[in-house]
Amino acid sequence: MEKKQVQEIRELCRQHVESQLDLHFCSIAEDFDVESGDITPEQALRLDEIVDLLSELSVEFVIQNTK
């Protein structure tokens, strides 16, 4: 697989992960009737790490299963 293709996959996977995590937190806020959607700086750092890890896992999944 070409480097350009991998970069495109990486970008699309990251966008997808970020979008799904936004939906996740919106759903939690709705289910628990949370008044504010704010997170602490520490939580933001942890979330960034999770996005990075889940994005990279997604890229690996796509590459491994692409013929």
PyMOL Python script that loads the backbone (N, CA, C, O; Angstrom):
from pymol import cmd

cmd.read_pdbstr("""\
ATOM      1  N   MET A   1       0.849  -1.171   0.000  1.00  0.00           N
ATOM      2  CA  MET A   1       0.000   0.000   0.000  1.00  0.00           C
ATOM      3  C   MET A   1       0.901   1.243   0.000  1.00  0.00           C
ATOM      4  O   MET A   1       1.892   1.302   0.727  1.00  0.00           O
ATOM      5  N   GLU A   2       0.550   2.206  -0.805  1.00  0.00           N
ATOM      6  CA  GLU A   2       1.357   3.411  -0.929  1.00  0.00           C
ATOM      7  C   GLU A   2       1.225   4.300   0.299  1.00  0.00           C
ATOM      8  O   GLU A   2       0.214   4.285   1.001  1.00  0.00           O
ATOM      9  N   LYS A   3       2.274   5.071   0.532  1.00  0.00           N
ATOM     10  CA  LYS A   3       2.307   5.965   1.688  1.00  0.00           C
ATOM     11  C   LYS A   3       1.141   6.952   1.655  1.00  0.00           C
ATOM     12  O   LYS A   3       0.547   7.254   2.690  1.00  0.00           O
ATOM     13  N   LYS A   4       0.818   7.453   0.463  1.00  0.00           N
ATOM     14  CA  LYS A   4      -0.290   8.404   0.320  1.00  0.00           C
ATOM     15  C   LYS A   4      -1.611   7.755   0.715  1.00  0.00           C
ATOM     16  O   LYS A   4      -2.439   8.380   1.378  1.00  0.00           O
ATOM     17  N   GLN A   5      -1.806   6.513   0.313  1.00  0.00           N
ATOM     18  CA  GLN A   5      -3.025   5.792   0.670  1.00  0.00           C
ATOM     19  C   GLN A   5      -3.132   5.616   2.179  1.00  0.00           C
ATOM     20  O   GLN A   5      -4.207   5.786   2.752  1.00  0.00           O
ATOM     21  N   VAL A   6      -2.033   5.281   2.812  1.00  0.00           N
ATOM     22  CA  VAL A   6      -2.027   5.088   4.260  1.00  0.00           C
ATOM     23  C   VAL A   6      -2.360   6.403   4.960  1.00  0.00           C
ATOM     24  O   VAL A   6      -3.105   6.413   5.939  1.00  0.00           O
ATOM     25  N   GLN A   7      -1.813   7.505   4.465  1.00  0.00           N
ATOM     26  CA  GLN A   7      -2.107   8.810   5.064  1.00  0.00           C
ATOM     27  C   GLN A   7      -3.590   9.154   4.919  1.00  0.00           C
ATOM     28  O   GLN A   7      -4.195   9.688   5.848  1.00  0.00           O
ATOM     29  N   GLU A   8      -4.170   8.854   3.772  1.00  0.00           N
ATOM     30  CA  GLU A   8      -5.597   9.105   3.565  1.00  0.00           C
ATOM     31  C   GLU A   8      -6.439   8.250   4.504  1.00  0.00           C
ATOM     32  O   GLU A   8      -7.415   8.725   5.084  1.00  0.00           O
ATOM     33  N   ILE A   9      -6.059   7.001   4.645  1.00  0.00           N
ATOM     34  CA  ILE A   9      -6.761   6.105   5.574  1.00  0.00           C
ATOM     35  C   ILE A   9      -6.648   6.656   6.988  1.00  0.00           C
ATOM     36  O   ILE A   9      -7.631   6.687   7.729  1.00  0.00           O
ATOM     37  N   ARG A  10      -5.454   7.089   7.360  1.00  0.00           N
ATOM     38  CA  ARG A  10      -5.212   7.630   8.700  1.00  0.00           C
ATOM     39  C   ARG A  10      -6.122   8.841   8.964  1.00  0.00           C
ATOM     40  O   ARG A  10      -6.733   8.939  10.028  1.00  0.00           O
ATOM     41  N   GLU A  11      -6.206   9.744   8.008  1.00  0.00           N
ATOM     42  CA  GLU A  11      -7.031  10.945   8.173  1.00  0.00           C
ATOM     43  C   GLU A  11      -8.511  10.594   8.284  1.00  0.00           C
ATOM     44  O   GLU A  11      -9.221  11.130   9.135  1.00  0.00           O
ATOM     45  N   LEU A  12      -8.974   9.688   7.416  1.00  0.00           N
ATOM     46  CA  LEU A  12     -10.380   9.292   7.461  1.00  0.00           C
ATOM     47  C   LEU A  12     -10.725   8.561   8.750  1.00  0.00           C
ATOM     48  O   LEU A  12     -11.785   8.790   9.332  1.00  0.00           O
ATOM     49  N   CYS A  13      -9.840   7.690   9.195  1.00  0.00           N
ATOM     50  CA  CYS A  13     -10.081   6.971  10.451  1.00  0.00           C
ATOM     51  C   CYS A  13     -10.139   7.938  11.631  1.00  0.00           C
ATOM     52  O   CYS A  13     -10.998   7.807  12.503  1.00  0.00           O
ATOM     53  N   ARG A  14      -9.238   8.896  11.658  1.00  0.00           N
ATOM     54  CA  ARG A  14      -9.232   9.874  12.749  1.00  0.00           C
ATOM     55  C   ARG A  14     -10.527  10.688  12.756  1.00  0.00           C
ATOM     56  O   ARG A  14     -11.116  10.920  13.812  1.00  0.00           O
ATOM     57  N   GLN A  15     -10.961  11.115  11.582  1.00  0.00           N
ATOM     58  CA  GLN A  15     -12.215  11.867  11.495  1.00  0.00           C
ATOM     59  C   GLN A  15     -13.383  11.025  12.000  1.00  0.00           C
ATOM     60  O   GLN A  15     -14.255  11.514  12.718  1.00  0.00           O
ATOM     61  N   HIS A  16     -13.384   9.765  11.617  1.00  0.00           N
ATOM     62  CA  HIS A  16     -14.457   8.875  12.042  1.00  0.00           C
ATOM     63  C   HIS A  16     -14.439   8.675  13.564  1.00  0.00           C
ATOM     64  O   HIS A  16     -15.478   8.747  14.220  1.00  0.00           O
ATOM     65  N   VAL A  17     -13.269   8.429  14.102  1.00  0.00           N
ATOM     66  CA  VAL A  17     -13.144   8.232  15.554  1.00  0.00           C
ATOM     67  C   VAL A  17     -13.609   9.475  16.295  1.00  0.00           C
ATOM     68  O   VAL A  17     -14.383   9.372  17.247  1.00  0.00           O
ATOM     69  N   GLU A  18     -13.150  10.644  15.876  1.00  0.00           N
ATOM     70  CA  GLU A  18     -13.554  11.887  16.545  1.00  0.00           C
ATOM     71  C   GLU A  18     -15.062  12.095  16.473  1.00  0.00           C
ATOM     72  O   GLU A  18     -15.691  12.486  17.457  1.00  0.00           O
ATOM     73  N   SER A  19     -15.632  11.832  15.309  1.00  0.00           N
ATOM     74  CA  SER A  19     -17.077  11.982  15.129  1.00  0.00           C
ATOM     75  C   SER A  19     -17.856  11.031  16.047  1.00  0.00           C
ATOM     76  O   SER A  19     -18.829  11.425  16.689  1.00  0.00           O
ATOM     77  N   GLN A  20     -17.409   9.780  16.094  1.00  0.00           N
ATOM     78  CA  GLN A  20     -18.102   8.800  16.923  1.00  0.00           C
ATOM     79  C   GLN A  20     -17.959   9.099  18.415  1.00  0.00           C
ATOM     80  O   GLN A  20     -18.892   8.872  19.185  1.00  0.00           O
ATOM     81  N   LEU A  21     -16.806   9.603  18.821  1.00  0.00           N
ATOM     82  CA  LEU A  21     -16.635   9.965  20.230  1.00  0.00           C
ATOM     83  C   LEU A  21     -17.483  11.175  20.602  1.00  0.00           C
ATOM     84  O   LEU A  21     -18.000  11.250  21.716  1.00  0.00           O
ATOM     85  N   ASP A  22     -17.629  12.116  19.686  1.00  0.00           N
ATOM     86  CA  ASP A  22     -18.538  13.245  19.935  1.00  0.00           C
ATOM     87  C   ASP A  22     -19.963  12.743  20.148  1.00  0.00           C
ATOM     88  O   ASP A  22     -20.653  13.174  21.072  1.00  0.00           O
ATOM     89  N   LEU A  23     -20.393  11.829  19.283  1.00  0.00           N
ATOM     90  CA  LEU A  23     -21.731  11.247  19.436  1.00  0.00           C
ATOM     91  C   LEU A  23     -21.859  10.497  20.759  1.00  0.00           C
ATOM     92  O   LEU A  23     -22.892  10.563  21.425  1.00  0.00           O
ATOM     93  N   HIS A  24     -20.807   9.792  21.129  1.00  0.00           N
ATOM     94  CA  HIS A  24     -20.786   9.045  22.388  1.00  0.00           C
ATOM     95  C   HIS A  24     -21.038   9.972  23.584  1.00  0.00           C
ATOM     96  O   HIS A  24     -21.876   9.684  24.438  1.00  0.00           O
ATOM     97  N   PHE A  25     -20.304  11.079  23.629  1.00  0.00           N
ATOM     98  CA  PHE A  25     -20.448  11.988  24.760  1.00  0.00           C
ATOM     99  C   PHE A  25     -21.773  12.746  24.726  1.00  0.00           C
ATOM    100  O   PHE A  25     -22.333  13.056  25.778  1.00  0.00           O
ATOM    101  N   CYS A  26     -22.276  13.043  23.540  1.00  0.00           N
ATOM    102  CA  CYS A  26     -23.603  13.665  23.434  1.00  0.00           C
ATOM    103  C   CYS A  26     -24.674  12.718  23.967  1.00  0.00           C
ATOM    104  O   CYS A  26     -25.600  13.135  24.663  1.00  0.00           O
ATOM    105  N   SER A  27     -24.536  11.452  23.633  1.00  0.00           N
ATOM    106  CA  SER A  27     -25.487  10.454  24.097  1.00  0.00           C
ATOM    107  C   SER A  27     -25.437  10.295  25.614  1.00  0.00           C
ATOM    108  O   SER A  27     -26.473  10.204  26.273  1.00  0.00           O
ATOM    109  N   ILE A  28     -24.236  10.264  26.154  1.00  0.00           N
ATOM    110  CA  ILE A  28     -24.087  10.165  27.609  1.00  0.00           C
ATOM    111  C   ILE A  28     -24.706  11.388  28.288  1.00  0.00           C
ATOM    112  O   ILE A  28     -25.426  11.259  29.278  1.00  0.00           O
ATOM    113  N   ALA A  29     -24.421  12.566  27.752  1.00  0.00           N
ATOM    114  CA  ALA A  29     -24.967  13.798  28.332  1.00  0.00           C
ATOM    115  C   ALA A  29     -26.495  13.769  28.317  1.00  0.00           C
ATOM    116  O   ALA A  29     -27.143  14.184  29.277  1.00  0.00           O
ATOM    117  N   GLU A  30     -27.055  13.277  27.226  1.00  0.00           N
ATOM    118  CA  GLU A  30     -28.514  13.190  27.128  1.00  0.00           C
ATOM    119  C   GLU A  30     -29.078  12.163  28.098  1.00  0.00           C
ATOM    120  O   GLU A  30     -30.059  12.436  28.790  1.00  0.00           O
ATOM    121  N   ASP A  31     -28.464  10.980  28.155  1.00  0.00           N
ATOM    122  CA  ASP A  31     -28.962   9.916  29.035  1.00  0.00           C
ATOM    123  C   ASP A  31     -28.904  10.295  30.507  1.00  0.00           C
ATOM    124  O   ASP A  31     -29.773   9.908  31.288  1.00  0.00           O
ATOM    125  N   PHE A  32     -27.877  11.053  30.886  1.00  0.00           N
ATOM    126  CA  PHE A  32     -27.698  11.412  32.291  1.00  0.00           C
ATOM    127  C   PHE A  32     -28.112  12.848  32.579  1.00  0.00           C
ATOM    128  O   PHE A  32     -27.864  13.363  33.669  1.00  0.00           O
ATOM    129  N   ASP A  33     -28.742  13.495  31.602  1.00  0.00           N
ATOM    130  CA  ASP A  33     -29.226  14.868  31.754  1.00  0.00           C
ATOM    131  C   ASP A  33     -28.135  15.791  32.298  1.00  0.00           C
ATOM    132  O   ASP A  33     -28.351  16.551  33.242  1.00  0.00           O
ATOM    133  N   VAL A  34     -26.957  15.703  31.675  1.00  0.00           N
ATOM    134  CA  VAL A  34     -25.805  16.510  32.068  1.00  0.00           C
ATOM    135  C   VAL A  34     -26.016  17.934  31.565  1.00  0.00           C
ATOM    136  O   VAL A  34     -26.366  18.142  30.403  1.00  0.00           O
ATOM    137  N   GLU A  35     -25.803  18.905  32.435  1.00  0.00           N
ATOM    138  CA  GLU A  35     -26.048  20.303  32.081  1.00  0.00           C
ATOM    139  C   GLU A  35     -24.954  20.882  31.196  1.00  0.00           C
ATOM    140  O   GLU A  35     -25.229  21.719  30.336  1.00  0.00           O
ATOM    141  N   SER A  36     -23.721  20.445  31.401  1.00  0.00           N
ATOM    142  CA  SER A  36     -22.598  21.026  30.678  1.00  0.00           C
ATOM    143  C   SER A  36     -21.813  19.931  29.986  1.00  0.00           C
ATOM    144  O   SER A  36     -21.714  18.811  30.489  1.00  0.00           O
ATOM    145  N   GLY A  37     -21.250  20.262  28.818  1.00  0.00           N
ATOM    146  CA  GLY A  37     -20.446  19.297  28.089  1.00  0.00           C
ATOM    147  C   GLY A  37     -18.964  19.534  28.271  1.00  0.00           C
ATOM    148  O   GLY A  37     -18.147  18.993  27.525  1.00  0.00           O
ATOM    149  N   ASP A  38     -18.608  20.347  29.270  1.00  0.00           N
ATOM    150  CA  ASP A  38     -17.210  20.688  29.483  1.00  0.00           C
ATOM    151  C   ASP A  38     -16.428  19.513  30.057  1.00  0.00           C
ATOM    152  O   ASP A  38     -16.942  18.721  30.846  1.00  0.00           O
ATOM    153  N   ILE A  39     -15.164  19.427  29.631  1.00  0.00           N
ATOM    154  CA  ILE A  39     -14.255  18.461  30.223  1.00  0.00           C
ATOM    155  C   ILE A  39     -13.026  19.214  30.729  1.00  0.00           C
ATOM    156  O   ILE A  39     -12.704  20.303  30.254  1.00  0.00           O
ATOM    157  N   THR A  40     -12.361  18.619  31.688  1.00  0.00           N
ATOM    158  CA  THR A  40     -11.173  19.246  32.262  1.00  0.00           C
ATOM    159  C   THR A  40     -10.005  19.120  31.291  1.00  0.00           C
ATOM    160  O   THR A  40     -10.045  18.296  30.377  1.00  0.00           O
ATOM    161  N   PRO A  41      -8.963  19.932  31.481  1.00  0.00           N
ATOM    162  CA  PRO A  41      -7.775  19.785  30.642  1.00  0.00           C
ATOM    163  C   PRO A  41      -7.168  18.379  30.725  1.00  0.00           C
ATOM    164  O   PRO A  41      -6.678  17.854  29.725  1.00  0.00           O
ATOM    165  N   GLU A  42      -7.199  17.778  31.902  1.00  0.00           N
ATOM    166  CA  GLU A  42      -6.676  16.424  32.064  1.00  0.00           C
ATOM    167  C   GLU A  42      -7.512  15.421  31.277  1.00  0.00           C
ATOM    168  O   GLU A  42      -6.975  14.506  30.652  1.00  0.00           O
ATOM    169  N   GLN A  43      -8.826  15.600  31.312  1.00  0.00           N
ATOM    170  CA  GLN A  43      -9.703  14.714  30.548  1.00  0.00           C
ATOM    171  C   GLN A  43      -9.487  14.912  29.047  1.00  0.00           C
ATOM    172  O   GLN A  43      -9.543  13.951  28.279  1.00  0.00           O
ATOM    173  N   ALA A  44      -9.244  16.138  28.633  1.00  0.00           N
ATOM    174  CA  ALA A  44      -8.977  16.423  27.222  1.00  0.00           C
ATOM    175  C   ALA A  44      -7.706  15.713  26.764  1.00  0.00           C
ATOM    176  O   ALA A  44      -7.660  15.176  25.657  1.00  0.00           O
ATOM    177  N   LEU A  45      -6.683  15.707  27.602  1.00  0.00           N
ATOM    178  CA  LEU A  45      -5.442  15.001  27.266  1.00  0.00           C
ATOM    179  C   LEU A  45      -5.676  13.502  27.146  1.00  0.00           C
ATOM    180  O   LEU A  45      -5.180  12.855  26.223  1.00  0.00           O
ATOM    181  N   ARG A  46      -6.442  12.957  28.093  1.00  0.00           N
ATOM    182  CA  ARG A  46      -6.742  11.521  28.045  1.00  0.00           C
ATOM    183  C   ARG A  46      -7.555  11.182  26.805  1.00  0.00           C
ATOM    184  O   ARG A  46      -7.326  10.156  26.163  1.00  0.00           O
ATOM    185  N   LEU A  47      -8.505  12.051  26.471  1.00  0.00           N
ATOM    186  CA  LEU A  47      -9.327  11.824  25.294  1.00  0.00           C
ATOM    187  C   LEU A  47      -8.482  11.886  24.018  1.00  0.00           C
ATOM    188  O   LEU A  47      -8.692  11.099  23.095  1.00  0.00           O
ATOM    189  N   ASP A  48      -7.533  12.814  23.965  1.00  0.00           N
ATOM    190  CA  ASP A  48      -6.620  12.893  22.821  1.00  0.00           C
ATOM    191  C   ASP A  48      -5.822  11.603  22.670  1.00  0.00           C
ATOM    192  O   ASP A  48      -5.625  11.109  21.559  1.00  0.00           O
ATOM    193  N   GLU A  49      -5.364  11.061  23.801  1.00  0.00           N
ATOM    194  CA  GLU A  49      -4.617   9.798  23.762  1.00  0.00           C
ATOM    195  C   GLU A  49      -5.501   8.659  23.250  1.00  0.00           C
ATOM    196  O   GLU A  49      -5.059   7.819  22.467  1.00  0.00           O
ATOM    197  N   ILE A  50      -6.741   8.647  23.702  1.00  0.00           N
ATOM    198  CA  ILE A  50      -7.681   7.614  23.270  1.00  0.00           C
ATOM    199  C   ILE A  50      -7.956   7.741  21.774  1.00  0.00           C
ATOM    200  O   ILE A  50      -7.990   6.740  21.058  1.00  0.00           O
ATOM    201  N   VAL A  51      -8.151   8.966  21.306  1.00  0.00           N
ATOM    202  CA  VAL A  51      -8.372   9.195  19.874  1.00  0.00           C
ATOM    203  C   VAL A  51      -7.179   8.688  19.080  1.00  0.00           C
ATOM    204  O   VAL A  51      -7.344   8.015  18.063  1.00  0.00           O
ATOM    205  N   ASP A  52      -5.979   9.012  19.544  1.00  0.00           N
ATOM    206  CA  ASP A  52      -4.767   8.556  18.853  1.00  0.00           C
ATOM    207  C   ASP A  52      -4.711   7.027  18.788  1.00  0.00           C
ATOM    208  O   ASP A  52      -4.467   6.453  17.726  1.00  0.00           O
ATOM    209  N   LEU A  53      -4.938   6.382  19.920  1.00  0.00           N
ATOM    210  CA  LEU A  53      -4.862   4.919  19.986  1.00  0.00           C
ATOM    211  C   LEU A  53      -5.944   4.255  19.134  1.00  0.00           C
ATOM    212  O   LEU A  53      -5.670   3.313  18.390  1.00  0.00           O
ATOM    213  N   LEU A  54      -7.156   4.749  19.250  1.00  0.00           N
ATOM    214  CA  LEU A  54      -8.260   4.155  18.503  1.00  0.00           C
ATOM    215  C   LEU A  54      -8.127   4.421  17.001  1.00  0.00           C
ATOM    216  O   LEU A  54      -8.486   3.578  16.179  1.00  0.00           O
ATOM    217  N   SER A  55      -7.615   5.587  16.657  1.00  0.00           N
ATOM    218  CA  SER A  55      -7.377   5.898  15.243  1.00  0.00           C
ATOM    219  C   SER A  55      -6.326   4.970  14.658  1.00  0.00           C
ATOM    220  O   SER A  55      -6.506   4.434  13.565  1.00  0.00           O
ATOM    221  N   GLU A  56      -5.241   4.781  15.372  1.00  0.00           N
ATOM    222  CA  GLU A  56      -4.174   3.906  14.874  1.00  0.00           C
ATOM    223  C   GLU A  56      -4.654   2.456  14.786  1.00  0.00           C
ATOM    224  O   GLU A  56      -4.321   1.752  13.833  1.00  0.00           O
ATOM    225  N   LEU A  57      -5.422   2.012  15.757  1.00  0.00           N
ATOM    226  CA  LEU A  57      -5.991   0.671  15.704  1.00  0.00           C
ATOM    227  C   LEU A  57      -6.905   0.530  14.493  1.00  0.00           C
ATOM    228  O   LEU A  57      -6.902  -0.506  13.828  1.00  0.00           O
ATOM    229  N   SER A  58      -7.678   1.559  14.207  1.00  0.00           N
ATOM    230  CA  SER A  58      -8.573   1.542  13.051  1.00  0.00           C
ATOM    231  C   SER A  58      -7.783   1.463  11.747  1.00  0.00           C
ATOM    232  O   SER A  58      -8.160   0.729  10.834  1.00  0.00           O
ATOM    233  N   VAL A  59      -6.701   2.209  11.661  1.00  0.00           N
ATOM    234  CA  VAL A  59      -5.850   2.172  10.475  1.00  0.00           C
ATOM    235  C   VAL A  59      -5.285   0.762  10.288  1.00  0.00           C
ATOM    236  O   VAL A  59      -5.309   0.221   9.182  1.00  0.00           O
ATOM    237  N   GLU A  60      -4.782   0.177  11.358  1.00  0.00           N
ATOM    238  CA  GLU A  60      -4.249  -1.173  11.280  1.00  0.00           C
ATOM    239  C   GLU A  60      -5.316  -2.158  10.810  1.00  0.00           C
ATOM    240  O   GLU A  60      -5.045  -3.038   9.993  1.00  0.00           O
ATOM    241  N   PHE A  61      -6.524  -2.001  11.329  1.00  0.00           N
ATOM    242  CA  PHE A  61      -7.639  -2.861  10.950  1.00  0.00           C
ATOM    243  C   PHE A  61      -7.930  -2.731   9.450  1.00  0.00           C
ATOM    244  O   PHE A  61      -8.090  -3.739   8.761  1.00  0.00           O
ATOM    245  N   VAL A  62      -8.000  -1.501   8.948  1.00  0.00           N
ATOM    246  CA  VAL A  62      -8.304  -1.284   7.536  1.00  0.00           C
ATOM    247  C   VAL A  62      -7.206  -1.875   6.663  1.00  0.00           C
ATOM    248  O   VAL A  62      -7.491  -2.580   5.695  1.00  0.00           O
ATOM    249  N   ILE A  63      -5.963  -1.592   6.999  1.00  0.00           N
ATOM    250  CA  ILE A  63      -4.845  -2.088   6.182  1.00  0.00           C
ATOM    251  C   ILE A  63      -4.798  -3.613   6.181  1.00  0.00           C
ATOM    252  O   ILE A  63      -4.621  -4.231   5.131  1.00  0.00           O
ATOM    253  N   GLN A  64      -4.954  -4.207   7.334  1.00  0.00           N
ATOM    254  CA  GLN A  64      -4.884  -5.668   7.453  1.00  0.00           C
ATOM    255  C   GLN A  64      -6.014  -6.343   6.671  1.00  0.00           C
ATOM    256  O   GLN A  64      -5.845  -7.458   6.178  1.00  0.00           O
ATOM    257  N   ASN A  65      -7.155  -5.679   6.558  1.00  0.00           N
ATOM    258  CA  ASN A  65      -8.303  -6.312   5.911  1.00  0.00           C
ATOM    259  C   ASN A  65      -8.567  -5.791   4.505  1.00  0.00           C
ATOM    260  O   ASN A  65      -9.605  -6.100   3.919  1.00  0.00           O
ATOM    261  N   THR A  66      -7.656  -5.017   3.964  1.00  0.00           N
ATOM    262  CA  THR A  66      -7.784  -4.522   2.602  1.00  0.00           C
ATOM    263  C   THR A  66      -7.026  -5.454   1.673  1.00  0.00           C
ATOM    264  O   THR A  66      -5.870  -5.796   1.922  1.00  0.00           O
ATOM    265  N   LYS A  67      -7.676  -5.849   0.627  1.00  0.00           N
ATOM    266  CA  LYS A  67      -7.034  -6.763  -0.323  1.00  0.00           C
ATOM    267  C   LYS A  67      -6.454  -6.012  -1.477  1.00  0.00           C
ATOM    268  O   LYS A  67      -5.873  -6.616  -2.378  1.00  0.00           O
TER     269      LYS A  67
END
""", "prot")
cmd.dss("prot")
cmd.show_as("cartoon", "prot")
cmd.util.cbc("prot")
cmd.orient("prot")
